[in-house]
Amino acid sequence: MANFQINPQRLEQWVEQLWRCAGSELNEAQDTAKHLVLANLSGHDSHGVGMNDRYVASCLNHELRLNQQLSLVHDAGALFIADGQRGMGQSMARQAMDLGIERAKLHGHCIFGLRNSHHIGRIGHWAEMAAAKGLVAVHFTNAIGAPTMVAPFGGAQARFLTNPFTAAIPRNGQSPIIVDFATSAIAHGKVRVAYNKAVAVPDGCLIDAKGHPTNQPAVMFEADEQGAFGSLLTFGGHKGYGLAVVCELLGAALIGGESIHPAHFPQQYAIWNNMLVILIDPTRLGQAGYFSEELGRFIQWLESAALSEDSEMSPAQSSEAAAIAASLYPGRVLLPGEPEVAMRLARAKAIPIDDTTLAQLDRCASRIGDARGHSPGPLSQMKD
């Protein structure tokens, strides 16, 4: 466990101040802070406040553009494409989701694309936003960045990024079903967290620069003697590879966004996202009552399954998230999205931050202070 722990509200205030000092208007700073801290609260430290290090570098290198407004480049009512103007992803995606939800409530459905946005963070956040309004949501997302990180099935060199697939199904009075996963075996951010903590990653996630399997996250961050890096593998072999290709083409090319190849690599630090979103209002399909009843019956059937002794839910083998969720939902399998709900309860009073990430965040404040003349001060000096 990390030695440094901080109250989520204090952490959110610090991140908000960081971006206010960087030049963000209030709404943008708040969008960014709330999104990143909620990722930490949900147990996804890979997409949490540690991303500020790269965001700040991108901003100071004039790649990320602050205070941009969403621009509609195609508008056909329930079908639109929005351009993020290279703006802060947490603000761009929130603006796009607000408009998409509004259109879905009006028409019963909405299909839209968000292109040319800076990194939009944990996609599950946007799916939850739709589910909170009673909408089913499906998201295909690609990412543009350098270097590439994920090798195609059978390949020994990276050719794309972690291209997540995400879906949300709302449930009356209960937390929604949320499926949100990278098409790589693990997210790159989780490799970064392992690298910062100096721990190995599980088998089947990484290959080194020569294509050999490895558990060492350093291959993604430290070049070998030829200056080459390792690669992430796709989950499920050819299955994850196929879904990654679908996310690349539907999430980007279909909506006029950039797919990943050298001509589109950012200059240095930025991560660009494109996302195709499908929103459906179940109440407008004429099957809302049946859908709710059938959903309940299916969930009850799932939860009736006996737990395997080798399952992650087994006390002897559980991860932190699974162990916490097991105490909240004892004696049954978990539904997609429930580990995040459990982690938010467990971290409600304190979020752990590892030493390397803490040092990076202190560096963010220092760099913003040097560039803008003021900063929120070192996070490491904040005491509850």
C-alpha positions as CSV (number, residue, x, y, z in Angstrom):
1,M,0.0,0.0,0.0
2,A,1.2,3.5,-0.8
3,N,2.5,5.5,2.1
4,F,0.8,8.7,0.9
5,Q,-2.9,8.8,1.1
6,I,-5.2,11.8,0.6
7,N,-8.8,12.7,1.0
8,P,-10.6,12.5,-2.5
9,Q,-12.0,16.0,-2.1
10,R,-8.6,17.5,-1.2
11,L,-7.1,15.7,-4.2
12,E,-9.8,17.0,-6.5
13,Q,-9.3,20.5,-5.3
14,W,-5.5,20.2,-5.9
15,V,-6.0,18.9,-9.5
16,E,-8.6,21.7,-10.2
17,Q,-6.1,24.3,-8.9
18,L,-3.4,22.8,-11.1
19,W,-5.4,23.3,-14.2
20,R,-6.7,26.7,-13.2
21,C,-3.0,27.8,-12.7
22,A,-2.2,26.2,-16.1
23,G,-4.9,28.4,-17.7
24,S,-8.1,26.3,-17.8
25,E,-11.4,28.0,-17.2
26,L,-13.3,26.8,-14.1
27,N,-15.6,24.3,-15.9
28,E,-12.7,22.7,-17.7
29,A,-10.6,22.4,-14.6
30,Q,-13.5,20.9,-12.7
31,D,-14.3,18.4,-15.4
32,T,-10.7,17.3,-15.5
33,A,-10.3,17.0,-11.7
34,K,-13.6,15.2,-11.1
35,H,-12.9,12.7,-13.9
36,L,-9.4,11.8,-12.9
37,V,-10.1,11.5,-9.2
38,L,-13.2,9.3,-9.9
39,A,-10.9,7.0,-11.8
40,N,-8.7,6.6,-8.8
41,L,-11.7,6.2,-6.5
42,S,-12.9,3.4,-8.8
43,G,-9.6,1.6,-8.5
44,H,-8.3,2.5,-12.0
45,D,-5.2,4.4,-10.9
46,S,-3.9,3.9,-14.5
47,H,-6.4,6.5,-15.7
48,G,-6.4,8.7,-12.6
49,V,-4.4,11.7,-11.4
50,G,-1.2,10.2,-12.6
51,M,-2.2,11.2,-16.1
52,N,-1.6,14.8,-15.2
53,D,2.1,14.3,-15.8
54,R,1.6,13.7,-19.5
55,Y,-1.2,16.2,-19.8
56,V,1.0,19.0,-18.4
57,A,3.8,18.0,-20.7
58,S,1.4,18.1,-23.6
59,C,0.0,21.5,-22.6
60,L,3.4,23.1,-22.1
61,N,4.5,21.7,-25.5
62,H,1.6,23.5,-27.1
63,E,-0.1,20.2,-28.2
64,L,-3.1,20.2,-25.7
65,R,-5.2,23.3,-26.3
66,L,-7.0,24.6,-23.2
67,N,-10.6,26.1,-23.1
68,Q,-11.8,24.7,-26.5
69,Q,-15.5,24.5,-27.4
70,L,-16.9,21.5,-29.2
71,S,-17.5,22.1,-32.9
72,L,-20.2,20.3,-34.8
73,V,-18.9,19.3,-38.3
74,H,-21.9,17.2,-39.2
75,D,-25.4,17.5,-37.7
76,A,-28.4,15.4,-38.7
77,G,-30.3,15.5,-35.5
78,A,-29.9,12.0,-34.0
79,L,-26.6,11.6,-36.0
80,F,-23.8,14.0,-35.5
81,I,-20.0,14.4,-35.5
82,A,-18.3,16.7,-33.1
83,D,-14.7,17.9,-33.3
84,G,-12.8,18.3,-30.1
85,Q,-10.4,21.0,-31.5
86,R,-7.4,19.2,-29.7
87,G,-9.0,20.4,-26.4
88,M,-8.9,18.9,-22.9
89,G,-10.5,15.5,-23.3
90,Q,-12.5,15.5,-20.1
91,S,-14.2,18.7,-21.2
92,M,-14.6,17.7,-24.8
93,A,-16.1,14.3,-24.0
94,R,-18.4,15.8,-21.3
95,Q,-19.7,18.4,-23.9
96,A,-20.2,15.7,-26.5
97,M,-22.0,13.3,-24.0
98,D,-24.3,16.1,-22.8
99,L,-25.4,16.8,-26.4
100,G,-25.7,13.1,-27.3
101,I,-27.8,12.4,-24.2
102,E,-30.1,15.4,-25.0
103,R,-30.5,14.1,-28.6
104,A,-31.2,10.5,-27.4
105,K,-33.9,11.7,-25.0
106,L,-35.4,13.7,-27.9
107,H,-35.3,11.1,-30.6
108,G,-35.1,7.8,-28.6
109,H,-31.6,7.2,-29.9
110,C,-28.4,9.0,-31.0
111,I,-25.3,8.0,-32.8
112,F,-22.4,10.4,-32.6
113,G,-18.7,10.7,-33.1
114,L,-16.2,12.7,-31.1
115,R,-12.9,13.2,-33.0
116,N,-9.7,15.1,-32.5
117,S,-9.9,15.3,-28.7
118,H,-7.0,15.1,-26.3
119,H,-7.1,12.0,-24.0
120,I,-10.6,11.5,-22.7
121,G,-9.6,9.2,-19.9
122,R,-11.6,6.3,-18.5
123,I,-14.3,5.6,-21.1
124,G,-16.4,3.9,-18.4
125,H,-17.0,7.3,-17.0
126,W,-18.9,8.4,-20.1
127,A,-20.8,5.1,-20.2
128,E,-21.9,5.7,-16.6
129,M,-23.0,9.2,-17.5
130,A,-25.4,7.8,-20.1
131,A,-26.6,5.0,-17.9
132,A,-27.4,7.5,-15.1
133,K,-29.9,9.1,-17.6
134,G,-31.5,5.7,-18.3
135,L,-29.7,5.1,-21.6
136,V,-28.0,2.1,-23.1
137,A,-24.5,3.1,-24.4
138,V,-21.9,1.5,-26.6
139,H,-18.5,3.1,-27.2
140,F,-15.8,2.3,-29.7
141,T,-12.6,4.3,-29.0
142,N,-9.2,4.6,-30.7
143,A,-6.1,6.4,-29.5
144,I,-3.3,8.1,-31.4
145,G,0.1,8.5,-29.7
146,A,3.8,7.7,-30.0
147,P,5.2,5.3,-29.5
148,T,2.7,2.6,-30.4
149,M,2.1,0.1,-27.6
150,V,0.2,-3.0,-28.7
151,A,1.3,-5.7,-31.2
152,P,-1.1,-7.2,-33.6
153,F,-1.8,-10.9,-33.1
154,G,1.3,-12.8,-34.3
155,G,3.4,-9.7,-34.6
156,A,6.5,-8.7,-32.6
157,Q,6.2,-4.9,-33.0
158,A,3.6,-2.5,-31.7
159,R,1.2,-1.0,-34.3
160,F,-1.7,0.6,-32.3
161,L,-2.7,1.6,-28.8
162,T,-5.1,0.0,-26.3
163,N,-8.3,0.9,-28.1
164,P,-11.0,0.2,-25.5
165,F,-14.5,-1.2,-25.9
166,T,-17.2,0.0,-23.5
167,A,-20.9,-0.6,-22.9
168,A,-23.4,0.4,-20.3
169,I,-26.8,-1.0,-19.4
170,P,-28.9,0.9,-16.8
171,R,-30.8,-0.9,-14.0
172,N,-33.7,0.6,-12.1
173,G,-32.5,1.6,-8.6
174,Q,-29.2,-0.3,-8.9
175,S,-25.8,0.3,-10.3
176,P,-25.6,-0.2,-14.0
177,I,-23.9,-3.0,-15.8
178,I,-20.6,-1.5,-17.1
179,V,-18.2,-3.2,-19.4
180,D,-15.1,-1.2,-20.0
181,F,-11.8,-2.8,-21.1
182,A,-8.8,-2.2,-23.2
183,T,-8.3,-4.6,-26.1
184,S,-4.8,-5.1,-24.9
185,A,-4.3,-7.8,-22.2
186,I,-3.9,-4.9,-19.7
187,A,-4.1,-1.2,-20.1
188,H,-0.9,0.6,-20.7
189,G,-1.6,2.8,-17.7
190,K,-1.6,-0.4,-15.5
191,V,1.8,-1.2,-16.9
192,R,2.9,2.4,-15.9
193,V,1.5,1.8,-12.4
194,A,3.5,-1.5,-12.1
195,Y,6.6,0.2,-13.4
196,N,6.2,3.0,-10.8
197,K,5.8,0.4,-8.1
198,A,8.6,-1.7,-9.4
199,V,6.5,-4.8,-9.6
200,A,6.0,-7.4,-12.4
201,V,2.9,-7.7,-14.6
202,P,1.0,-11.0,-15.0
203,D,1.9,-13.6,-17.6
204,G,0.7,-13.1,-21.2
205,C,0.6,-9.3,-21.2
206,L,4.0,-8.2,-22.6
207,I,6.7,-9.1,-25.1
208,D,10.1,-7.5,-25.1
209,A,11.6,-5.6,-28.1
210,K,12.6,-9.0,-29.7
211,G,9.1,-10.5,-29.3
212,H,9.9,-12.7,-26.3
213,P,7.4,-13.0,-23.4
214,T,8.2,-11.0,-20.3
215,N,6.7,-9.9,-17.0
216,Q,8.9,-6.8,-16.7
217,P,7.1,-3.5,-17.3
218,A,10.4,-1.7,-17.9
219,V,10.4,-3.0,-21.5
220,M,7.6,-0.4,-22.2
221,F,9.6,2.5,-20.7
222,E,13.3,1.7,-21.1
223,A,14.7,1.2,-24.6
224,D,17.0,-1.8,-25.2
225,E,20.5,-1.5,-26.7
226,Q,19.1,-0.9,-30.1
227,G,16.7,1.8,-28.9
228,A,13.6,-0.4,-29.2
229,F,10.8,-0.9,-26.8
230,G,8.5,-3.9,-25.9
231,S,4.8,-4.2,-26.7
232,L,1.6,-5.1,-25.0
233,L,-0.3,-8.1,-26.3
234,T,-4.0,-8.1,-27.1
235,F,-6.4,-10.0,-24.8
236,G,-7.6,-13.4,-25.9
237,G,-5.1,-13.5,-28.8
238,H,-6.8,-13.0,-32.2
239,K,-10.1,-12.1,-30.5
240,G,-8.8,-9.0,-28.8
241,Y,-6.9,-8.2,-31.9
242,G,-10.0,-8.3,-34.0
243,L,-11.9,-6.1,-31.6
244,A,-9.0,-3.6,-31.5
245,V,-9.1,-3.3,-35.3
246,V,-12.9,-2.7,-35.1
247,C,-12.4,0.1,-32.5
248,E,-9.7,1.7,-34.6
249,L,-11.9,1.9,-37.7
250,L,-15.3,2.5,-36.3
251,G,-14.0,4.8,-33.5
252,A,-12.0,6.9,-35.8
253,A,-12.0,6.4,-39.6
254,L,-15.8,6.1,-39.8
255,I,-16.3,9.6,-38.2
256,G,-13.4,11.3,-40.0
257,G,-10.9,10.9,-37.2
258,E,-7.3,9.8,-37.6
259,S,-6.4,6.1,-37.4
260,I,-3.0,5.3,-36.1
261,H,0.1,5.4,-38.4
262,P,3.3,7.4,-38.4
263,A,1.8,10.3,-40.4
264,H,-0.6,11.0,-37.5
265,F,1.7,10.5,-34.5
266,P,1.6,13.5,-32.1
267,Q,4.7,15.6,-31.9
268,Q,5.8,14.4,-28.5
269,Y,3.5,14.1,-25.5
270,A,-0.2,14.2,-26.6
271,I,-2.6,11.3,-26.7
272,W,-5.5,12.0,-29.1
273,N,-8.8,10.1,-28.9
274,N,-11.6,9.5,-31.3
275,M,-14.9,7.8,-30.2
276,L,-18.0,6.5,-31.8
277,V,-21.0,6.4,-29.4
278,I,-24.4,4.7,-29.8
279,L,-27.1,5.7,-27.3
280,I,-30.5,4.1,-27.0
281,D,-33.4,5.0,-24.8
282,P,-35.0,1.6,-23.8
283,T,-38.3,3.3,-23.0
284,R,-38.7,4.3,-26.7
285,L,-38.4,0.7,-28.1
286,G,-41.7,-0.4,-26.7
287,Q,-40.1,-3.2,-24.8
288,A,-39.1,-1.4,-21.6
289,G,-41.1,-3.6,-19.2
290,Y,-39.9,-6.8,-20.8
291,F,-36.3,-5.6,-20.9
292,S,-36.4,-4.7,-17.2
293,E,-38.0,-8.1,-16.2
294,E,-35.7,-10.1,-18.4
295,L,-32.6,-8.3,-17.2
296,G,-33.7,-9.1,-13.6
297,R,-34.2,-12.8,-14.4
298,F,-30.8,-13.1,-16.2
299,I,-29.0,-11.3,-13.3
300,Q,-30.6,-13.6,-10.8
301,W,-29.5,-16.6,-12.8
302,L,-25.9,-15.3,-13.0
303,E,-25.7,-14.7,-9.3
304,S,-26.9,-18.2,-8.5
305,A,-23.7,-19.7,-9.9
306,A,-21.5,-21.3,-7.2
307,L,-18.1,-19.7,-6.8
308,S,-15.0,-21.5,-8.1
309,E,-12.2,-22.2,-5.6
310,D,-9.8,-20.8,-8.3
311,S,-11.9,-17.7,-8.9
312,E,-10.5,-14.2,-8.3
313,M,-13.4,-14.1,-5.8
314,S,-11.8,-16.8,-3.7
315,P,-10.4,-15.2,-0.6
316,A,-7.0,-16.8,-1.1
317,Q,-6.6,-15.4,-4.6
318,S,-8.6,-12.2,-4.7
319,S,-7.2,-8.9,-5.9
320,E,-7.7,-5.8,-3.9
321,A,-10.8,-4.8,-5.9
322,A,-12.2,-8.4,-5.9
323,A,-11.6,-8.7,-2.1
324,I,-13.4,-5.5,-1.4
325,A,-16.3,-6.4,-3.7
326,A,-16.6,-9.8,-2.1
327,S,-17.2,-8.2,1.2
328,L,-19.9,-6.0,-0.3
329,Y,-21.5,-8.7,-2.4
330,P,-20.7,-11.9,-0.4
331,G,-21.0,-15.4,-1.7
332,R,-21.7,-14.6,-5.4
333,V,-20.1,-13.7,-8.7
334,L,-19.7,-10.1,-9.4
335,L,-21.5,-8.2,-12.2
336,P,-19.5,-6.0,-14.5
337,G,-19.2,-2.6,-12.8
338,E,-19.5,-3.8,-9.3
339,P,-15.8,-3.8,-8.4
340,E,-15.7,-0.1,-9.2
341,V,-18.7,0.5,-6.9
342,A,-17.0,-1.4,-4.1
343,M,-13.7,0.5,-4.6
344,R,-15.4,3.8,-4.4
345,L,-16.8,2.9,-1.0
346,A,-13.4,1.6,0.1
347,R,-11.5,4.7,-1.0
348,A,-14.2,7.2,0.0
349,K,-11.9,8.7,2.8
350,A,-8.5,8.2,1.3
351,I,-6.9,7.5,-2.1
352,P,-3.4,5.9,-2.1
353,I,-0.8,7.4,-4.3
354,D,2.6,5.6,-4.9
355,D,5.8,7.4,-4.4
356,T,6.7,7.7,-8.1
357,T,3.3,9.1,-9.1
358,L,3.5,11.5,-6.1
359,A,6.9,12.8,-7.3
360,Q,5.4,13.2,-10.9
361,L,2.5,15.3,-9.5
362,D,4.9,17.5,-7.5
363,R,6.8,18.0,-10.8
364,C,3.6,19.0,-12.5
365,A,3.0,21.7,-10.0
366,S,6.6,22.9,-10.3
367,R,6.5,23.0,-14.1
368,I,3.2,24.9,-14.1
369,G,4.6,27.3,-11.6
370,D,7.7,27.9,-13.7
371,A,5.7,28.4,-16.9
372,R,2.7,30.3,-15.5
373,G,4.0,32.0,-12.4
374,H,1.8,30.3,-9.9
375,S,0.9,26.7,-8.9
376,P,-1.1,24.8,-6.3
377,G,2.1,23.8,-4.6
378,P,3.5,20.3,-4.1
379,L,0.8,17.6,-3.5
380,S,3.2,15.9,-1.2
381,Q,2.9,18.8,1.2
382,M,-0.9,18.5,1.6
383,K,-1.8,16.9,4.9
384,D,-5.3,15.9,6.0
